[in-house]
């Protein structure tokens, strides 16, 4: 039987998001921490409902993964060790959350070591297309773009987009979740020979790249299920709290250790879209630097959190 506490938080920035940190005391007395950060667009419940499922011992998919992260964290903290030991976290892409935002200095990013730039688009494609072309023209030779549509297109709109951007396909690393139905992707792969990535349908047979989120996926198990396929894996955060980012980065490092050469640049530095808080992520260019402490880290910050008993 576990005891648990929670702390609600708000992340402000280009997005405003709410979630909760969890403090879990296990039956053996070990205490671990995790992040609970629901996204309705990925099928999660509202935050109050997610907390209620934990309280009733019927956790959702998101809750189960949070409990698994807290268990790992608790074991490591009880043993006085860091979960970052023995792993090398893959570098990350630079995230541009919207083409309405100022375009980044791509040359400066490349000088820091970035080789991929991810762009979220599809909300208003006609107005976004000229900005996207402007961005592609500015990319240095060493950098490619990742385009994430979050399933906002239908098959016809996706085909028109591919035709309009045909000259720039060599500069595209992959296109992620263009339409809600992966079965519609086969024709695009055949006619335009662009790499397609699946996030919401992370096990899609139509994707050359599988986007895995440790907040909702057991990434090692899913990767093993696709071990016989010559596909790339990309591990990303859930655009969540830095503690959740840390758990995702550890999972990415463990996946890269087990599948050498198969794990591409990830999306582990998503904190840049929010204002800084006490849980500071340190990075060196596209490389995530381990936070100090045991388990997933952040010992000092977690000790100062105002916890509420569930």
C-alpha positions in Angstrom: 0.0 0.0 0.0 1.5 3.4 -1.0 1.0 6.8 0.5 1.1 9.8 -1.8 1.1 13.5 -1.9 0.7 15.9 -4.8 1.6 19.5 -5.7 -0.2 21.4 -8.4 1.8 23.6 -10.7 1.3 26.0 -13.6 3.8 26.4 -16.5 3.6 29.8 -18.2 5.1 30.9 -21.5 4.1 30.5 -25.1 1.8 27.8 -23.6 0.0 27.8 -20.3 -0.2 24.3 -18.8 -1.2 22.7 -15.5 0.0 19.5 -13.9 0.9 18.0 -10.6 4.1 16.6 -9.1 3.7 13.4 -7.1 5.5 12.2 -4.0 5.0 8.5 -3.5 5.9 6.6 -0.4 6.1 2.9 -1.1 5.4 0.0 1.2 9.1 -0.5 1.8 9.4 3.1 2.9 11.2 4.3 -0.2 10.1 7.7 -1.5 10.1 8.6 -5.2 8.8 11.5 -7.3 7.1 11.8 -10.7 5.2 14.2 -12.9 1.6 14.0 -13.9 0.9 16.3 -16.9 -2.3 15.4 -18.8 -3.0 16.3 -22.4 -6.6 15.9 -23.5 -5.4 15.7 -27.2 -3.6 12.5 -26.3 -6.6 11.0 -24.6 -5.7 11.9 -21.0 -8.3 12.9 -18.4 -8.5 16.3 -16.9 -6.0 16.9 -14.1 -8.6 16.5 -11.3 -9.8 13.3 -12.9 -6.3 11.9 -13.2 -5.6 12.6 -9.5 -9.0 11.0 -8.7 -8.0 7.8 -10.5 -4.8 7.6 -8.5 -6.7 8.1 -5.3 -9.2 5.3 -6.2 -6.3 3.0 -7.1 -7.5 2.8 -10.7 -4.8 4.9 -12.5 -5.1 5.8 -16.1 -2.3 5.1 -18.7 -0.7 8.4 -17.7 -1.0 7.6 -14.0 0.5 4.1 -14.4 3.5 5.5 -16.1 3.9 8.2 -13.4 3.8 5.5 -10.7 6.4 3.5 -12.7 8.7 6.5 -12.8 8.2 7.2 -9.1 9.0 3.5 -8.3 12.3 3.7 -10.2 13.1 7.1 -8.7 12.4 5.7 -5.2 14.6 2.7 -5.6 17.5 4.8 -6.8 17.1 7.4 -4.0 16.9 4.6 -1.4 20.2 3.3 -2.8 21.8 6.8 -3.0 22.4 6.6 -6.7 21.6 8.6 -9.8 19.5 7.2 -12.7 21.8 9.1 -15.0 24.8 6.9 -14.3 26.0 4.9 -17.3 23.9 6.5 -20.0 24.5 9.0 -22.7 21.4 11.1 -23.5 20.9 11.7 -27.2 21.0 15.4 -28.3 17.7 17.2 -29.0 16.1 19.2 -31.8 15.3 22.8 -31.4 11.5 23.3 -31.0 9.7 26.1 -32.8 6.1 25.8 -31.3 4.5 28.0 -33.9 5.4 29.7 -37.2 3.8 32.8 -35.8 6.7 33.0 -33.4 9.9 34.8 -34.5 12.1 32.5 -36.6 15.2 31.4 -34.8 18.8 32.1 -36.0 19.4 28.8 -37.6 23.1 29.5 -38.1 23.6 30.2 -34.4 21.7 27.0 -33.5 23.9 25.0 -35.9 27.0 26.5 -34.3 25.7 25.2 -30.9 25.5 21.7 -32.3 21.8 21.5 -33.3 21.2 19.4 -36.4 17.4 19.3 -36.3 14.7 21.9 -36.0 11.2 20.9 -35.2 8.2 23.0 -36.3 4.6 22.6 -35.2 2.2 23.7 -38.0 -1.1 23.0 -39.6 -3.4 25.4 -37.8 -3.5 27.8 -40.8 -1.5 26.2 -43.5 -2.0 28.8 -46.3 -0.5 31.5 -44.1 2.2 29.2 -42.6 3.5 28.0 -45.9 5.4 31.2 -46.9 7.0 31.3 -43.4 8.0 27.7 -43.7 9.7 28.3 -47.0 11.5 31.3 -45.5 12.7 29.0 -42.7 13.8 26.3 -45.0 15.8 28.8 -47.1 17.6 29.9 -43.9 18.6 26.4 -42.7 22.3 25.7 -42.9 23.5 22.7 -44.8 24.0 20.7 -41.5 20.4 21.2 -40.3 17.1 19.6 -41.4 13.5 20.4 -40.4 11.0 18.2 -38.7 7.4 19.1 -39.4 4.7 18.2 -36.9 1.1 18.6 -38.0 -0.6 17.0 -35.0 -3.1 15.3 -37.4 -4.5 18.6 -38.5 -4.6 17.8 -42.3 -6.8 15.5 -44.3 -5.4 13.4 -47.1 -6.1 16.0 -49.8 -4.5 18.8 -47.9 -1.5 16.7 -47.1 -1.0 15.9 -50.8 -1.3 19.6 -51.8 1.2 20.5 -49.1 3.7 17.9 -50.4 3.3 19.2 -54.0 3.8 22.8 -52.9 7.0 21.9 -51.0 8.5 19.3 -53.4 11.7 21.4 -53.9 12.4 21.3 -50.1 11.8 17.6 -49.4 15.6 16.9 -49.2 15.7 19.4 -46.3 13.0 17.6 -44.3 14.1 15.0 -41.8 10.5 13.7 -41.4 6.9 14.8 -41.3 5.0 13.8 -38.1 1.4 12.9 -37.8 0.1 14.7 -41.0 -3.4 13.1 -40.9 -5.4 11.2 -38.3 -5.3 8.0 -40.4 -1.9 6.4 -40.9 -3.3 4.2 -43.7 -3.5 7.5 -45.8 0.3 7.9 -45.5 1.2 5.0 -47.8 0.5 7.0 -51.0 2.5 10.0 -49.8 5.5 7.8 -49.0 5.3 6.2 -52.4 4.8 9.4 -54.5 7.0 11.8 -52.6 9.5 9.6 -50.8 9.4 11.7 -47.6 10.0 10.0 -44.2 6.9 9.9 -42.0 6.9 9.8 -38.2 4.1 8.5 -35.9 3.4 10.0 -32.5 -0.2 9.5 -31.7 -0.1 6.2 -33.5 3.4 5.3 -32.2 3.3 1.8 -33.5 2.0 2.5 -37.0 3.4 0.3 -39.7 3.3 3.2 -42.1 5.9 5.2 -40.2 9.7 5.0 -40.6 10.2 7.0 -37.4 8.4 6.1 -34.1 8.0 9.0 -31.7 8.0 7.7 -28.1 6.9 9.6 -25.0 8.0 8.1 -21.6 5.2 9.9 -19.9 2.7 7.6 -21.6 4.9 4.8 -23.2 7.0 2.1 -21.8 9.6 2.9 -24.4 11.9 -0.1 -23.9 9.0 -2.5 -24.2 7.6 -0.8 -27.3 11.1 -0.6 -28.9 11.6 -4.3 -28.3 8.3 -5.1 -30.0 9.7 -3.3 -33.1 13.2 -4.7 -32.8 13.0 -6.5 -36.1 12.1 -3.3 -38.0 14.8 -1.0 -39.3 13.2 2.1 -37.9 14.4 5.1 -36.0 13.2 6.0 -32.5 12.7 9.6 -31.3 12.1 10.1 -27.6 10.4 13.3 -26.5 9.1 14.9 -23.4 5.4 15.5 -22.9 5.9 19.2 -22.9 5.7 18.8 -19.2 7.4 19.8 -16.0 11.3 19.6 -15.8 10.9 16.5 -13.6 9.0 14.8 -16.4 11.6 16.0 -18.9 14.3 14.4 -16.7 12.5 11.1 -16.7 12.1 11.2 -20.5 15.8 12.0 -20.9 16.8 9.1 -18.8 14.6 6.8 -20.8 16.1 8.1 -24.0 19.6 7.4 -22.7 18.6 3.9 -21.7 17.0 3.3 -25.1 20.1 4.5 -26.9 22.3 2.2 -24.9 20.1 -0.8 -25.8 19.5 0.2 -29.5 22.8 1.8 -30.6 22.4 3.8 -33.8 18.6 3.6 -33.8 17.8 6.5 -31.5 17.7 9.9 -33.3 17.8 13.4 -31.9 15.0 13.7 -29.4 12.7 16.4 -28.1 14.0 16.6 -24.5 14.6 20.3 -24.1 10.9 21.5 -24.3 11.3 23.7 -21.2 12.4 26.5 -23.5 8.7 27.1 -24.3 8.0 28.0 -20.7 9.3 30.6 -18.3 12.0 29.3 -15.9 11.0 28.0 -12.5 12.9 26.6 -9.5 13.5 23.3 -11.4 16.2 24.6 -13.8 17.2 22.4 -16.8 20.8 22.8 -17.7 21.9 22.2 -21.3 24.9 22.5 -23.5 23.6 23.3 -26.9 21.3 20.3 -27.8 22.6 18.1 -24.9 20.6 17.7 -21.8 22.8 17.9 -18.6 21.8 15.7 -15.7 20.3 17.6 -12.7 22.1 17.2 -9.4 20.9 14.6 -6.9 19.8 11.0 -6.6 17.2 9.3 -8.7 16.0 11.6 -11.5 17.6 14.5 -9.6 16.3 17.9 -8.3 16.8 16.8 -4.6 16.9 20.4 -3.3 13.9 21.6 -5.3 11.7 18.7 -4.3 12.5 19.2 -0.7 11.1 22.7 -0.9 7.8 21.8 -2.6 4.6 22.4 -0.6 3.1 18.8 -0.7 -0.6 18.1 -0.1 -1.6 14.7 1.2 -3.9 12.9 -1.1 
